[in-house]
Amino acid sequence: MDTDRLADKNLLVVSHGYKHFVKSQVDVLASYFDTITVCVRYNWFADVASRLPIDAGDGFGKDAKISRADVPDNVHVIETPLLYLPVDIQREHLLGQQHARKVRKRLDDYPLSFDLIHCHMSWTSGYVGARLKDELDIPYLLTVHANRDWFERQLQSDNERLETAWSAADRLIRVNRRDRSKLEPYNDDVVHVPNGYDTDIFERIATDEARKRLGLDDDTPVVFALGTLKPRKGFQHLMRAMTRVHESDPDARLVIGGQGGMRDELESLASDLGIADRTDLLGYVESETLNDWMNAADVFVLPSYSESFGVVQLEAMACGTPVVATKNGGSEEVVTSEEYGLLVEGPESHDELADAVVEALHRQWDADAIESYANEFTWENVCEELADLYVDVLDESQRSAVSTVH
């Protein structure tokens, strides 16, 4: 498709962050458009709370939502401060209206017209996109990123504004295939476009080189996991499974990267299980060091209860590292062959999880094949699909406008 037709277009993105997957996607898409403007919602109460001796609002403030590093020249970030309590019921119904008002006010002060809107997250960004579609008379696309449990709660909610976000979209994008049928009652144009991984961060390097930088012995079996330290990610179950892994591989080391409220609980659990001397909780891991861990690991494990897709698995595979994952709604669409990794029934299946980790540690994997598979999901490839969708939607909009005139 002739995506050069986007070169004189201006894209408006409404999201809950300009960091991680949204930033990676936007920064690649910047080469297709004249400009991209990103309206980022954040909670200004969280910024106030961060200066107080309380934990309220962690992850919701400006710094947690927006990255200012290496922003393309034609990408402009507009901060959109909202006020809500993290547990406030207004997040389910009233916050969408507040978000829409704030974005509209910000855009009124911004001297640029837009040709297309792409929103990330159904509620509340999708609702904002649906409102802007009518007000600006331009097409709107929505990517639904919610993990399996969160998505099911949205489907069962009585939030009519959320349904408006889905039904108004000119393309409703789900990051996994299995959920398309669940969205089709709300929209006739539901498509699948997966998330991608960032090739600027994750690349395959020699395992011994990565281990040397990390201070690891070449012969130490390394089981690596990464994610926010919260119950849904299932690290507590991976720790229990490791006690059985140690029966066959007593020197196996479990390394978990990521921050979160379960750190103290996980440290206590490791001590109670007698594996504290073979367990490391790294906390936040910088990008370069994270790439080293992905390359140094013998196996990457994602033991979570619920995912929408699970990009972190692709990041490991991009380094030639096999994956063990639970069936969580997203991993089944990433670990599609035992050539790349192993799936187990769930995080609480400790014996099955342990057996899969042991098998992964001892199998001779084809790292070239694993890396080649992951390369299908680079952001560059994913954004080609999105650019084609944009052109389709703009063509449909133009045909509709011509039809209306005549």
C-alpha positions as CSV (number, residue, x, y, z in Angstrom):
1,M,0.0,0.0,0.0
2,D,1.1,3.6,-0.7
3,T,1.9,4.7,2.8
4,D,3.8,7.7,1.3
5,R,0.3,9.2,1.3
6,L,0.7,9.8,5.1
7,A,3.7,12.1,4.6
8,D,1.6,15.3,4.7
9,K,-0.7,14.0,7.4
10,N,-0.9,14.9,11.1
11,L,-1.6,12.1,13.6
12,L,-3.2,12.7,17.0
13,V,-2.4,10.0,19.6
14,V,-4.4,10.0,22.9
15,S,-2.9,7.6,25.5
16,H,-2.2,6.9,29.1
17,G,1.5,7.3,28.6
18,Y,4.4,8.1,26.2
19,K,6.7,5.4,27.5
20,H,7.4,1.7,26.7
21,F,5.1,0.3,24.0
22,V,3.3,3.5,23.1
23,K,6.5,5.5,22.7
24,S,8.2,2.7,20.8
25,Q,5.3,2.6,18.4
26,V,4.9,6.3,18.0
27,D,8.6,6.9,17.4
28,V,8.7,4.4,14.5
29,L,5.4,5.8,13.1
30,A,7.0,9.3,13.1
31,S,8.8,8.5,9.9
32,Y,5.5,8.0,8.1
33,F,3.8,11.3,9.2
34,D,4.4,15.1,8.9
35,T,3.8,15.4,12.7
36,I,2.5,13.2,15.5
37,T,1.0,14.9,18.6
38,V,0.7,12.7,21.7
39,C,-1.8,13.8,24.5
40,V,-0.7,11.9,27.6
41,R,-3.0,11.6,30.6
42,Y,-1.4,11.6,34.0
43,N,-2.6,12.1,37.6
44,W,-1.3,15.3,39.1
45,F,-2.3,14.1,42.6
46,A,0.3,11.4,42.1
47,D,3.0,14.1,41.6
48,V,1.9,15.8,44.9
49,A,1.8,12.4,46.7
50,S,5.3,11.6,45.5
51,R,6.7,14.4,47.6
52,L,4.9,13.1,50.7
53,P,5.8,10.0,52.9
54,I,3.0,7.9,51.3
55,D,2.8,5.4,48.4
56,A,-0.5,6.6,46.9
57,G,-0.3,7.3,43.2
58,D,2.9,5.3,42.4
59,G,3.1,4.9,38.6
60,F,0.4,7.5,37.8
61,G,2.5,10.7,37.8
62,K,4.1,12.7,35.0
63,D,7.5,11.1,35.2
64,A,6.1,7.6,35.3
65,K,4.0,8.3,32.3
66,I,6.2,10.3,30.0
67,S,9.7,9.7,28.7
68,R,11.6,12.7,27.2
69,A,14.5,10.6,25.9
70,D,15.2,10.5,22.2
71,V,11.9,12.0,21.0
72,P,11.8,12.4,17.2
73,D,11.7,16.1,16.0
74,N,8.2,15.8,14.6
75,V,6.7,14.2,17.7
76,H,5.1,16.6,20.2
77,V,4.0,15.6,23.7
78,I,1.1,17.5,25.3
79,E,0.7,16.8,29.0
80,T,-2.9,16.3,30.1
81,P,-3.2,16.5,33.9
82,L,-6.2,14.9,35.5
83,L,-7.2,14.6,39.2
84,Y,-8.5,11.4,40.6
85,L,-7.8,9.0,43.5
86,P,-6.4,5.7,42.4
87,V,-9.3,3.9,44.1
88,D,-12.0,6.4,43.2
89,I,-15.1,5.1,41.6
90,Q,-15.1,8.0,39.2
91,R,-12.4,6.2,37.3
92,E,-15.1,3.9,36.0
93,H,-17.5,6.5,34.8
94,L,-16.7,10.2,35.4
95,L,-13.0,10.2,34.5
96,G,-13.7,9.9,30.8
97,Q,-15.6,13.2,30.7
98,Q,-12.8,14.9,32.6
99,H,-10.3,13.5,30.3
100,A,-12.2,14.6,27.2
101,R,-12.6,18.1,28.5
102,K,-8.9,18.5,29.3
103,V,-7.7,17.1,26.0
104,R,-10.1,19.4,24.1
105,K,-8.9,22.4,26.1
106,R,-5.3,21.6,25.4
107,L,-5.9,21.2,21.7
108,D,-7.8,24.5,21.5
109,D,-4.4,26.2,22.4
110,Y,-2.5,24.1,19.8
111,P,-2.2,25.6,16.3
112,L,-2.5,22.4,14.3
113,S,-5.3,20.5,12.5
114,F,-5.3,16.7,12.5
115,D,-6.2,14.1,9.9
116,L,-6.5,11.0,12.1
117,I,-6.8,9.9,15.7
118,H,-5.2,6.8,17.3
119,C,-6.0,6.1,20.9
120,H,-4.4,3.5,23.3
121,M,-6.5,2.0,26.1
122,S,-10.3,1.8,25.8
123,W,-11.0,3.7,29.0
124,T,-10.5,6.6,29.1
125,S,-8.5,7.4,26.0
126,G,-10.9,5.5,23.7
127,Y,-13.8,7.6,25.0
128,V,-11.8,10.8,24.3
129,G,-11.1,9.5,20.8
130,A,-14.8,8.9,20.1
131,R,-15.7,12.4,21.3
132,L,-13.0,14.0,19.2
133,K,-14.0,12.0,16.1
134,D,-17.4,13.8,16.2
135,E,-16.0,17.2,17.1
136,L,-13.1,17.3,14.6
137,D,-14.9,15.2,12.0
138,I,-11.9,12.9,11.4
139,P,-11.4,9.1,11.6
140,Y,-10.5,7.4,14.9
141,L,-8.8,4.1,15.7
142,L,-8.5,2.4,19.1
143,T,-6.0,-0.2,20.3
144,V,-7.3,-2.3,23.1
145,H,-4.4,-3.3,25.3
146,A,-6.1,-4.7,28.5
147,N,-4.8,-7.9,29.9
148,R,-7.2,-10.9,29.9
149,D,-8.8,-10.3,33.4
150,W,-9.1,-6.5,32.9
151,F,-10.6,-7.0,29.4
152,E,-13.2,-9.4,30.8
153,R,-14.2,-6.9,33.5
154,Q,-14.6,-4.3,30.8
155,L,-16.9,-6.6,28.8
156,Q,-19.0,-7.2,31.9
157,S,-19.2,-3.5,33.0
158,D,-22.2,-1.3,32.6
159,N,-20.1,1.6,31.3
160,E,-22.0,2.9,28.2
161,R,-19.2,5.4,27.5
162,L,-16.7,2.5,27.2
163,E,-19.0,0.8,24.7
164,T,-19.1,4.1,22.8
165,A,-15.3,4.0,22.7
166,W,-15.5,0.6,21.0
167,S,-18.4,1.2,18.7
168,A,-17.3,4.6,17.4
169,A,-13.9,3.4,16.2
170,D,-13.2,3.2,12.5
171,R,-10.9,0.4,13.3
172,L,-10.9,-1.4,16.6
173,I,-7.5,-3.1,17.1
174,R,-6.9,-5.9,19.6
175,V,-3.4,-7.1,20.3
176,N,-4.3,-10.7,20.3
177,R,-6.5,-12.8,18.0
178,R,-8.6,-14.7,20.4
179,D,-10.5,-11.6,21.7
180,R,-11.6,-10.3,18.3
181,S,-14.9,-12.2,18.4
182,K,-15.7,-10.7,21.8
183,L,-15.4,-7.2,20.4
184,E,-17.3,-7.8,17.1
185,P,-20.7,-7.3,18.8
186,Y,-19.6,-3.7,19.3
187,N,-17.9,-3.0,16.0
188,D,-17.9,-4.4,12.5
189,D,-14.2,-3.5,11.9
190,V,-12.2,-5.4,14.5
191,V,-8.7,-6.3,13.5
192,H,-5.6,-7.9,15.1
193,V,-2.3,-6.1,15.2
194,P,0.2,-7.4,17.8
195,N,2.5,-5.4,20.0
196,G,6.1,-5.3,19.0
197,Y,9.5,-5.1,20.6
198,D,12.2,-2.4,20.5
199,T,15.2,-3.3,18.4
200,D,17.1,-0.4,19.8
201,I,17.1,-2.1,23.2
202,F,17.0,-5.8,22.6
203,E,19.6,-7.5,20.4
204,R,21.3,-10.8,20.5
205,I,24.9,-10.8,21.8
206,A,27.2,-13.6,22.9
207,T,26.0,-15.2,26.1
208,D,29.5,-15.3,27.6
209,E,29.9,-11.6,26.9
210,A,26.6,-10.8,28.7
211,R,27.5,-13.0,31.6
212,K,30.9,-11.4,32.0
213,R,29.4,-8.0,32.3
214,L,26.9,-9.2,34.9
215,G,29.5,-11.1,36.9
216,L,28.0,-14.5,36.3
217,D,29.8,-17.8,36.0
218,D,29.5,-19.4,32.6
219,D,28.2,-22.7,34.0
220,T,25.5,-21.2,36.4
221,P,22.0,-22.1,35.1
222,V,20.1,-18.8,35.0
223,V,16.3,-18.5,35.1
224,F,15.2,-14.9,34.4
225,A,11.9,-13.3,34.9
226,L,10.7,-9.7,34.5
227,G,7.7,-7.7,35.4
228,T,5.9,-5.6,38.0
229,L,6.1,-7.3,41.4
230,K,2.4,-7.9,41.9
231,P,0.3,-11.0,42.4
232,R,-1.0,-11.2,38.8
233,K,2.6,-11.8,37.5
234,G,2.9,-15.0,39.5
235,F,6.4,-14.7,40.7
236,Q,5.4,-16.2,44.1
237,H,4.5,-19.4,42.2
238,L,7.8,-19.4,40.2
239,M,9.7,-19.3,43.5
240,R,7.8,-22.3,44.7
241,A,8.5,-24.1,41.5
242,M,12.2,-23.4,41.8
243,T,12.4,-25.6,44.9
244,R,11.7,-28.5,42.7
245,V,14.0,-27.2,39.9
246,H,16.8,-27.3,42.5
247,E,16.3,-31.0,43.0
248,S,17.8,-31.6,39.6
249,D,19.7,-28.3,39.2
250,P,20.8,-27.2,42.7
251,D,22.9,-24.3,41.4
252,A,20.1,-22.8,39.2
253,R,19.7,-19.1,40.0
254,L,16.4,-17.3,39.8
255,V,16.7,-13.7,38.8
256,I,13.6,-11.4,38.8
257,G,13.7,-7.9,37.4
258,G,11.1,-5.2,38.2
259,Q,9.7,-3.0,40.9
260,G,6.4,-3.3,42.9
261,G,4.6,-3.7,46.1
262,M,5.4,-7.4,46.5
263,R,9.1,-7.1,47.0
264,D,9.2,-7.6,50.7
265,E,6.8,-10.5,50.4
266,L,8.9,-12.2,47.7
267,E,12.0,-11.7,49.7
268,S,10.4,-13.3,52.8
269,L,9.0,-16.2,50.6
270,A,12.5,-16.9,49.2
271,S,13.8,-17.1,52.7
272,D,11.0,-19.3,53.9
273,L,11.5,-21.7,50.9
274,G,15.3,-21.8,51.6
275,I,16.2,-20.4,48.1
276,A,17.2,-16.9,49.2
277,D,20.9,-17.6,48.4
278,R,20.0,-18.6,44.8
279,T,17.4,-15.8,44.2
280,D,18.0,-12.2,43.1
281,L,15.4,-9.4,43.1
282,L,17.0,-6.7,40.9
283,G,14.4,-4.0,41.1
284,Y,14.3,-1.6,38.2
285,V,16.7,-2.7,35.4
286,E,18.2,-0.2,32.9
287,S,17.8,-1.0,29.2
288,E,21.4,-2.0,28.5
289,T,21.6,-4.2,31.6
290,L,18.2,-5.7,30.7
291,N,19.5,-6.8,27.3
292,D,22.5,-8.4,29.1
293,W,20.1,-10.4,31.3
294,M,18.0,-11.5,28.4
295,N,21.1,-12.8,26.7
296,A,22.7,-14.3,29.8
297,A,19.6,-16.3,30.7
298,D,19.2,-20.0,29.9
299,V,15.5,-19.5,30.0
300,F,13.0,-16.7,30.4
301,V,9.9,-17.4,32.5
302,L,6.6,-15.5,32.4
303,P,4.4,-17.2,35.1
304,S,1.5,-14.7,35.0
305,Y,-2.2,-15.2,35.5
306,S,-3.3,-12.7,32.8
307,E,-1.7,-11.0,29.8
308,S,-3.0,-9.2,26.7
309,F,0.0,-10.3,24.6
310,G,3.2,-10.4,26.5
311,V,5.9,-8.4,24.7
312,V,8.5,-9.3,27.3
313,Q,8.6,-12.8,25.8
314,L,9.5,-11.5,22.4
315,E,12.2,-9.4,24.0
316,A,13.8,-12.5,25.4
317,M,13.3,-14.4,22.1
318,A,15.0,-11.5,20.2
319,C,18.1,-12.5,22.2
320,G,17.7,-16.1,21.2
321,T,16.5,-17.1,24.7
322,P,13.7,-19.7,25.0
323,V,10.6,-19.0,27.0
324,V,8.5,-20.9,29.6
325,A,5.1,-19.3,30.0
326,T,1.7,-20.0,31.5
327,K,-1.5,-20.0,29.5
328,N,-2.6,-16.5,30.4
329,G,-4.5,-15.2,27.4
330,G,-1.5,-13.6,25.6
331,S,1.4,-16.1,25.9
332,E,-0.5,-18.6,23.7
333,E,-0.2,-16.2,20.8
334,V,3.5,-15.6,21.3
335,V,4.8,-19.1,22.3
336,T,3.2,-20.7,19.2
337,S,5.7,-23.6,18.9
338,E,7.9,-25.7,21.1
339,E,10.7,-24.6,18.9
340,Y,10.6,-21.3,20.7
341,G,9.4,-22.2,24.2
342,L,7.1,-24.2,26.4
343,L,3.6,-23.5,27.8
344,V,2.2,-24.7,31.1
345,E,-1.4,-24.7,32.3
346,G,-1.1,-21.9,34.9
347,P,1.1,-20.4,37.6
348,E,-0.3,-22.5,40.4
349,S,0.7,-25.7,38.5
350,H,4.0,-25.7,40.4
351,D,5.2,-29.2,39.3
352,E,4.3,-28.6,35.7
353,L,6.1,-25.2,35.8
354,A,9.2,-26.8,37.4
355,D,9.3,-29.6,34.9
356,A,9.1,-27.1,32.0
357,V,11.9,-25.0,33.5
358,V,14.1,-28.1,33.9
359,E,13.4,-29.2,30.4
360,A,14.2,-25.8,29.0
361,L,17.5,-25.7,31.0
362,H,18.6,-29.0,29.5
363,R,17.3,-28.8,25.9
364,Q,19.5,-27.8,23.0
365,W,17.6,-24.9,21.6
366,D,18.1,-23.4,18.1
367,A,18.8,-19.8,19.1
368,D,18.9,-18.7,15.5
369,A,15.3,-20.0,14.9
370,I,14.1,-18.3,18.1
371,E,15.6,-14.9,17.1
372,S,14.2,-15.2,13.6
373,Y,10.7,-15.8,14.9
374,A,10.9,-12.8,17.2
375,N,12.1,-10.6,14.3
376,E,8.6,-10.9,12.8
377,F,7.4,-8.7,15.7
378,T,9.7,-5.7,15.5
379,W,8.0,-2.4,15.8
380,E,9.2,-1.6,12.3
381,N,7.1,-4.6,11.0
382,V,4.1,-3.9,13.2
383,C,4.0,-0.2,12.2
384,E,3.9,-1.2,8.5
385,E,0.6,-2.9,9.4
386,L,-0.6,0.1,11.2
387,A,0.3,2.5,8.4
388,D,-1.7,0.3,6.0
389,L,-4.7,0.5,8.3
390,Y,-4.3,4.3,8.4
391,V,-4.4,4.6,4.7
392,D,-7.4,2.3,4.5
393,V,-9.3,4.4,7.0
394,L,-8.4,7.7,5.4
395,D,-9.5,6.3,2.0
396,E,-12.9,5.2,3.5
397,S,-13.3,8.6,5.1
398,Q,-12.6,10.4,1.8
399,R,-15.0,8.2,-0.1
400,S,-17.7,8.8,2.5
401,A,-17.2,12.5,2.3
402,V,-17.5,12.5,-1.5
403,S,-20.6,10.3,-1.3
404,T,-22.2,12.7,1.1
405,V,-21.5,15.7,-1.1
406,H,-23.1,14.0,-4.1
